[in-house]
Amino acid sequence: MNASNTAWNTALKRGAVGGATASLLSTAALALLGRREAGSAYAPTNAISHWIWGDEALHADAPTLRHTVPGYLIHHGSAMFWSVLFERLCGPLLDRRAPAVTLGAATAASAVACFADYQLTPERFQPGYETRLSRPALAVVYGAFGAGLALGAMLCRRS
């Protein structure tokens, strides 16, 4: 196996951890902020399923198999994608085990994800929760996402 394959295998393994922590922390933020701003802890996650169900999902407030499950799965898959990419591109930096460096890299990765979500992605495939949350709330969600990336990276590198 060549070095590139080894690096990707490592990124996939570590990215699974970081993706899970980023997904869980950002979903918790979506739920808390959704309850406060949209009157439903499920509304922001449901909105993600607009990829499948169109505008109907943007107005779904109750937990349902139709909206909540696919919304979470799409969000989780996206977190895994970004985490693997983060690990592959920043792995040597993260290997330093410097918490401030790891948090800075994760914050930058989260900012890149946000930029890609809203500037490079067609509207149909944007997250959707921006229809249910304010811009300051979105900043908190992406902050939680970045914190999850950092936490996952640190968990993978603990002694």
N, C-alpha and C positions, 0 to 999 in steps of 0.2 A: 504494500500500500504506500502510495507516495505522500509527501508532506501535505499537499493540498487536500487530499482525501481525509487524512488524519485531522487536519484543522477543521474541516467541515463536520466530521463525526463528533469532535469535541464541541463545536458550536451547537450542533443539534442536541446533544445531551445537556449541556449547560443551558441552552435556550429553552428547553422544556421546563426547567426549574424557574428561570426568569420569566418566561411567558405565563406560567401559572401564577406566580406571585403578582405580576403586573396586572393580569386579568382579574384576580381576586380583589386586589386593592382598588383598582379603578372601578370595578363593578360595585364595590361597597360605597365608593364616592358617588357613583351614579344613583344608587338607591337612596342614600341620605339626602343628596341634593334634589333628587326627583321628588321625594316626599315633601321637602320644603318648598320647592319652586313650582312643581306641576301637580302637587296634591296626590302623587302616587309614586311609591318607591319603584314600581315596575315600569312606569312610562318611558324613561330613557332607554332601558334595555329593550323594551318592546319596539321602540322606534327603530332600532337597528335592523329589525326584520323587514324594514321597508325594501331591502334588497330583494326579498321574495314577494311580499304582499303589497308593495306600493304604498300610496299615501294612507291607506287604511291603518297601517301599523303605526303611523305617526300620531294617531289619536287614541290608541289602545292604552287604557289605564290599568286594567285588571290583569293579574297573572293568568296566562293561558298557555296551553301547549302550542297553539298556533303562532303566538308572538314572542313569548318570553324565552322559550327553549331555543328556537332558532336565533333569536337576538343574542342570547348569551353565547351560543356556539360560534356565531360569526365573530363576536367580540373576542372570544377566547382564541379562535384561530388567528385573528389579526395580531393579538398579543404574542402568540407563539412566533409568527412570522417576524415581527419586529425584534423580538428577543434573540432569535437565531441570528438575524442580520447584525444586531448589536454585538453579540458574542463573537461573530466571525470577524467583524471589522475592528472591534475594540479589545479583543481578547488579550493581546500583549499588554495593553494599558491596564486592563482589569487585573491581570496577573501580578501587578505590583502590590496588590492588597492594601492600597491606600484609600481609606474610606472617602476622603474628600475628592480624590481623583475619580473614584468609581461613581460617586454621586454626581459630580460634574459631567462625566461622560453620559450617564443615564439621563440627566436633565437635557443635555444636547440631543440625545437620541429621541427623547420624548418630543422635543421641539420639532425635530425633523419629521417625526410621525404626524404631528399636528399639521405642519406645513403640507405634507403629502396628502393628508386627509382632505384638506380644504382648498388647496391651491392646484393640486395635480390630478385629483381624482374627479371623475364625472359625478355630478350631483346624485345620480341613482346609486352610486356606490360609496357615498360619503357616510359617516357613521349614523346620522339620523338623530342622535340625541341632542344635537344643536337646536332642533326644533322645539325641544322641551325644556332646555336649560339656558340660562343667561351666559354671556361671555365670561364673567368672573367665575361662574360655576364650571365652565369648560376648562378654565385654567387650573382649577382644583383637580378636576378629573385627570387632565394630562400630567399634573404634578404627582398625583397618586400613581399613575402609570409609570412615571419615571422613578418614583420611590420603589415601586415593585421590581423594575428592572435592576436597580441598584441592590436591593435586598437579595434577589435571586443570584446576582453575580457574587455577592459576598458569601452567600450560603454555599455556593459551589466551590469556593476557594478557602473555606475555613480549614484549619489544621486538624 
